[in-house]
Each structure stands twice: as C-alpha cells, then as structure tokens.
Amino acid sequence: MGEAAMQLVERFTYGQYKTWEDDKRWELIDGLARMMAAPSTRHQRVSMRLAGELYAFLKGKPCEVLTAPFDVLLPERDEKDDETCNVVQPDIVVFCDSSRIRKANARGAPDLAMEILSPSSSKWDQNDKFRLYERMGVREYWIIDPAALSICVYRLENGHFDQGSLREQFHDWSRIGSSVLSDFSIDPGELFAELG
C-alpha cells in the first residue's frame, strides 16, 4: 500500500488549501484536512475499469464522468469557493449538470460518487464521506471494496441514503445497476477479475 493517510486537527478552507505547496493530495470535510494515501495497483485497476465502463456508456449523453485527482467543492450554502470547508476528490464522479464542472474543479454535489476502499481510507469513505455526501445531496454513492470483493450502492431517498444494496463475492454477483444512470450496469465478476 502507499503511504498512510494523515489528518490534521486545525480547520481549513479551500482558499487555504489552494496555497499548500506540497505535492500531496488532500481533502477537507467540515474544514478538517486529511492527506490521501497513494492508491495501490488493485485500487487503480478497479478505478480504471469502472471509469472506462462509465466513459463508454456516457459517450454522447449529457452526463460526464471524472476521476481523481479532481477537486469537488461541496459548499454548505452559497459561500464563495475560497470560504468552502468541504473539498473532496472522489475516485470517480458523474455530473449530469455541466454547469457544475469548471476549468479547475467542480462545485456542487455530483449525481453519482464512487469510492474505492483501501485500508487507510476505509473509515473515512464509509463514515465521514458517507455523511457528507448524504448531507450535500449526492443522489447515489457506491462503495467498492477490492479486498472484500464487495460493492455497496446507496441511493438518496428523502434526504437520506437508503440501507444500501450489497453485492459480495459469495452472494449475489448479478449485474449492478444505477438508479441515476438508467440502463448502466456493471458485472462485478469482470470488475474484480485478476486484480493481483
């Protein structure tokens, strides 16, 4: 695995975040900064496969897929970018409103966010980001765990994520579809094949 993730206790804004001169990747949730660990080969293989499937599916459609590293600003209200305290770099995001995508980042909740777990990001992705994505109105959130060979899909209903539909290696490996992207689905067997 890459270097371990690190979290700072001081609170920051995107304006401060932009001035950091290191070459590390950071995220802010409610102003708390967390340095992201370098992804593993397994993580990258899953990410590329998912992004490739989404890119092919969305070609010629109004939605767009983007991959990390890419800043997604999630303002609480109408604060300016530099005052925003929530900045994430989801592994994969889909925006169906092109006005949210700008030259250097995106602003506002994506329609679909996907996070691929690693040992250093598991708690962050399943707790902190889960609550943030729910609060900010992300319509669908996929948590993919290459180690457990599992995918859990959460859909926003009445402002809260549902219980999630879990697909694991030894259970249901039928194709997994998206409620946000009608007719899009993936085969978990292909996604997790020969990860190394």
C-alpha positions as CSV (number, residue, x, y, z in Angstrom):
1,M,0.0,0.0,0.0
2,G,1.1,3.6,-0.4
3,E,2.0,6.0,2.4
4,A,-0.5,6.2,5.2
5,A,-3.2,8.9,5.2
6,M,-2.8,11.7,7.7
7,Q,-5.4,14.0,9.3
8,L,-4.8,17.5,10.7
9,V,-6.8,18.9,13.6
10,E,-6.9,22.6,12.6
11,R,-9.8,23.7,10.4
12,F,-9.2,25.0,6.9
13,T,-11.0,26.5,3.9
14,Y,-10.5,25.9,0.1
15,G,-8.7,29.3,0.0
16,Q,-6.0,28.0,2.4
17,Y,-6.0,24.6,0.7
18,K,-5.1,26.1,-2.6
19,T,-1.9,27.7,-1.2
20,W,-0.4,24.4,0.1
21,E,2.7,23.9,-2.0
22,D,3.3,20.2,-1.3
23,D,2.6,17.6,-4.0
24,K,0.3,15.6,-1.7
25,R,-3.5,15.1,-2.3
26,W,-5.8,16.5,0.4
27,E,-9.5,16.5,1.2
28,L,-11.4,18.8,3.6
29,I,-14.6,17.8,5.4
30,D,-16.1,20.5,7.7
31,G,-12.6,22.1,7.5
32,L,-10.7,19.1,8.7
33,A,-7.9,18.2,6.4
34,R,-6.9,14.7,5.5
35,M,-4.0,13.7,3.3
36,M,-4.8,11.0,1.0
37,A,-2.6,7.9,0.6
38,A,-1.2,6.8,-2.7
39,P,-3.5,4.3,-4.3
40,S,-2.5,0.7,-4.7
41,T,-2.3,-1.2,-8.0
42,R,-5.5,-3.1,-7.1
43,H,-7.3,0.2,-6.4
44,Q,-6.1,1.7,-9.8
45,R,-7.3,-1.4,-11.7
46,V,-10.8,-1.2,-10.3
47,S,-10.9,2.6,-10.8
48,M,-9.8,2.3,-14.5
49,R,-12.3,-0.4,-15.2
50,L,-15.2,1.5,-13.7
51,A,-14.2,4.8,-15.3
52,G,-13.8,3.1,-18.6
53,E,-17.3,1.5,-18.4
54,L,-18.8,4.8,-17.4
55,Y,-17.0,6.8,-20.1
56,A,-18.1,4.4,-22.9
57,F,-21.7,4.4,-21.5
58,L,-21.9,8.2,-21.2
59,K,-20.4,9.0,-24.6
60,G,-22.8,11.3,-26.5
61,K,-25.0,11.7,-23.3
62,P,-25.3,14.9,-21.2
63,C,-23.6,13.4,-18.1
64,E,-19.8,13.3,-17.7
65,V,-17.5,11.1,-15.7
66,L,-14.4,12.5,-14.0
67,T,-11.7,10.8,-11.9
68,A,-9.4,11.7,-9.1
69,P,-7.4,13.7,-8.6
70,F,-10.0,16.4,-9.2
71,D,-11.4,18.8,-6.6
72,V,-15.1,18.7,-5.9
73,L,-16.3,21.7,-3.8
74,L,-19.3,21.0,-1.6
75,P,-20.4,24.3,-0.1
76,E,-22.8,24.3,2.8
77,R,-24.8,27.3,1.4
78,D,-23.8,30.0,-1.1
79,E,-20.4,30.7,0.3
80,K,-17.6,31.7,-2.1
81,D,-15.2,28.9,-3.3
82,D,-12.4,30.2,-1.0
83,E,-14.7,30.0,2.0
84,T,-15.8,26.5,1.4
85,C,-14.8,23.9,4.0
86,N,-15.7,20.8,2.1
87,V,-13.4,19.7,-0.7
88,V,-13.2,16.1,-1.8
89,Q,-11.5,14.1,-4.5
90,P,-13.8,11.1,-5.1
91,D,-12.3,8.3,-7.0
92,I,-15.0,8.6,-9.7
93,V,-17.8,11.1,-10.0
94,V,-20.6,11.7,-12.6
95,F,-22.1,15.1,-13.1
96,C,-25.3,15.4,-15.2
97,D,-25.4,19.2,-14.8
98,S,-22.5,20.5,-16.8
99,S,-22.7,24.0,-15.2
100,R,-21.2,22.4,-12.0
101,I,-18.0,21.5,-13.8
102,R,-15.5,24.3,-14.1
103,K,-11.9,24.6,-15.5
104,A,-10.1,23.7,-12.3
105,N,-12.8,21.9,-10.2
106,A,-16.4,21.2,-9.8
107,R,-18.9,22.9,-7.4
108,G,-21.9,21.1,-6.0
109,A,-23.0,17.6,-5.4
110,P,-22.3,15.1,-8.2
111,D,-25.2,12.9,-9.2
112,L,-23.0,9.8,-8.6
113,A,-19.9,9.3,-6.5
114,M,-17.8,6.2,-6.2
115,E,-15.1,5.5,-3.7
116,I,-12.7,2.5,-3.8
117,L,-11.7,1.5,-0.3
118,S,-8.1,1.0,0.8
119,P,-7.0,0.2,4.4
120,S,-6.1,3.8,5.0
121,S,-9.4,5.3,3.6
122,S,-12.0,2.7,4.7
123,K,-13.3,4.6,7.8
124,W,-13.1,8.0,6.1
125,D,-15.0,6.8,3.0
126,Q,-17.6,4.8,4.9
127,N,-18.3,7.3,7.7
128,D,-17.1,10.9,7.1
129,K,-17.6,11.0,3.3
130,F,-20.8,8.9,3.6
131,R,-22.3,11.5,5.9
132,L,-21.0,14.5,3.8
133,Y,-22.3,13.0,0.6
134,E,-25.7,12.3,2.2
135,R,-25.9,15.9,3.7
136,M,-24.9,17.5,0.4
137,G,-27.4,15.6,-1.7
138,V,-25.3,13.2,-3.7
139,R,-28.0,11.1,-5.4
140,E,-26.1,7.8,-5.4
141,Y,-23.0,6.6,-3.6
142,W,-21.1,3.4,-4.5
143,I,-18.5,2.0,-2.0
144,I,-16.3,-0.6,-3.7
145,D,-14.0,-2.8,-1.6
146,P,-11.5,-4.7,-3.7
147,A,-10.2,-6.6,-0.7
148,A,-13.6,-8.0,0.3
149,L,-14.7,-8.2,-3.4
150,S,-17.9,-6.2,-2.5
151,I,-19.9,-3.3,-3.8
152,C,-22.5,-1.4,-1.8
153,V,-24.8,1.0,-3.5
154,Y,-26.6,3.7,-1.6
155,R,-29.4,5.8,-3.0
156,L,-30.6,9.1,-1.6
157,E,-34.3,9.0,-0.6
158,N,-36.0,11.8,1.2
159,G,-32.6,13.4,2.1
160,H,-31.1,10.2,3.5
161,F,-29.2,7.2,2.0
162,D,-31.2,4.0,2.0
163,Q,-29.8,0.8,3.6
164,G,-27.7,0.1,0.5
165,S,-27.7,-3.0,-1.6
166,L,-24.7,-5.0,-1.0
167,R,-23.1,-7.4,-3.5
168,E,-20.4,-9.7,-2.3
169,Q,-18.2,-12.4,-3.8
170,F,-20.1,-15.3,-2.4
171,H,-23.6,-13.8,-2.6
172,D,-25.3,-12.0,-5.4
173,W,-23.0,-11.4,-8.3
174,S,-25.6,-10.3,-10.9
175,R,-25.1,-7.1,-12.7
176,I,-25.3,-4.0,-10.6
177,G,-27.3,-1.1,-12.0
178,S,-27.6,2.6,-11.2
179,S,-30.8,4.4,-10.5
180,V,-29.2,7.7,-11.5
181,L,-27.8,6.4,-14.9
182,S,-30.7,4.5,-16.4
183,D,-29.5,1.3,-18.3
184,F,-26.0,1.5,-16.8
185,S,-24.8,-1.7,-15.1
186,I,-21.5,-3.4,-14.3
187,D,-20.6,-7.1,-13.9
188,P,-18.8,-7.5,-10.5
189,G,-17.1,-10.6,-11.8
190,E,-15.4,-8.6,-14.5
191,L,-14.7,-5.7,-12.3
192,F,-12.8,-7.8,-9.7
193,A,-11.2,-10.3,-12.1
194,E,-7.4,-10.8,-11.8
195,L,-6.8,-7.8,-9.6
196,G,-3.5,-9.2,-8.3
